[in-house]
Amino acid sequence: MNRFKRENNFAILLVGIFALIVGVGVARFVFTSLLPAMLEDTLSIADAGILASINYVGYLSGSVFSIFIKDIHSKVKYFRVGLFVCVVSSFLLGITENSLVWMIARLVAGFGAAMALVVGSSVVMLKLKATNKTKAMGIHFSGLGFSIVITDLVMRGVFYYGGDWRDAWLILAIVGAILSSYSAYILRFDKQPKNEIVKHTFDKSLFSPMVIILILAYFTEGVGMVVQATFLPDIVNSLEGLSGAGGYVWLVVGIAGIPPVLFGCV
């Protein structure tokens, strides 16, 4: 079956999207989908803000750490570790309400998200045999939109059948484990002798003035991600006449995030 062949481009892109669903959806964005229910039951706005900020601290630390991962086999190893902690941290949120455990879980989930997104995307691009990798990148990064859509729909399915936010975290952890297993199986490389392993050195010349400006711009975007994105459903629900519509708005955000990267690289 071609879908289980590690050199099949379709399989590589598919598991790359799966990895984004786990790392970005399960470990980061589904917190936004579940937040209204968690606020009604156990969380305060202040607690939610702390958990969201801790998650992004973990993501930032993972992103910086990924710069220093040099050879491809180390990338694969940390990519798998990232998927694992994304799944475990989500599972923990469903079985305990201990605030310290939650903070640690959200911190390591952020780190795992960076391994899945930053390192995982690098592995996907190195693994692909496609000649047009710009187009392939567009397909791969459509997983960011899919990560919101799929996890949000899974959550809605759990709620529809009578579950609560705790059940949703557990089901999402199970879904994440399944997708992670397939991703870890496909995204690997044959072992090479140590003297043949390709290492990517840290090139300081990459940090040109324009790149530094871009980094600073991306840094300020964090305000929008941590505040507006995290609390978007709750903000919409608080508006007159829009109570209960917040979750649908977040789903639309995910749907809207898929076409631009797909068609922008055609």
Stockholm file with secondary structure:
# STOCKHOLM 1.0

chainA/1-266         MNRFKRENNFAILLVGIFALIVGVGVARFVFTSLLPAMLEDTLSIADAGILASINYVGYLSGSVFSIFIKDIHSKVKYFRVGLFVCVVSSFLLGITENSLVWMIARLVAGFGAAMALVVGSSVVMLKLKATNKTKAMGIHFSGLGFSIVITDLVMRGVFYYGGDWRDAWLILAIVGAILSSYSAYILRFDKQPKNEIVKHTFDKSLFSPMVIILILAYFTEGVGMVVQATFLPDIVNSLEGLSGAGGYVWLVVGIAGIPPVLFGCV
#=GR chainA/1-266 SS CGGGCTTCHHHHHHHHHHHHIIIIIIIIIHHHHHHHHHHHHTCCHHHHHHHHHHHHHHHHHHHHHHTTCCBHHHHHHHHHHHHHHHHHHHHHHHHCCCHHHHHHHHHHHHHHHHIIIIIHHHHHHHHCCCSCHHHHHHHHHTHHHHHHHHHHHHHHHHHHTTCCHHHHHHHHHHHHHHHHHHHHHHSCCCCCCGGGCCBCCCCGGGCCHHHHHHHHHHHHHHHIIIIIIHHHHHHHHTSTTCTTCHHHHHHHHHHHTHHHHHHHTC
#=GC SS_cons         CGGGCTTCHHHHHHHHHHHHIIIIIIIIIHHHHHHHHHHHHTCCHHHHHHHHHHHHHHHHHHHHHHTTCCBHHHHHHHHHHHHHHHHHHHHHHHHCCCHHHHHHHHHHHHHHHHIIIIIHHHHHHHHCCCSCHHHHHHHHHTHHHHHHHHHHHHHHHHHHTTCCHHHHHHHHHHHHHHHHHHHHHHSCCCCCCGGGCCBCCCCGGGCCHHHHHHHHHHHHHHHIIIIIIHHHHHHHHTSTTCTTCHHHHHHHHHHHTHHHHHHHTC
//
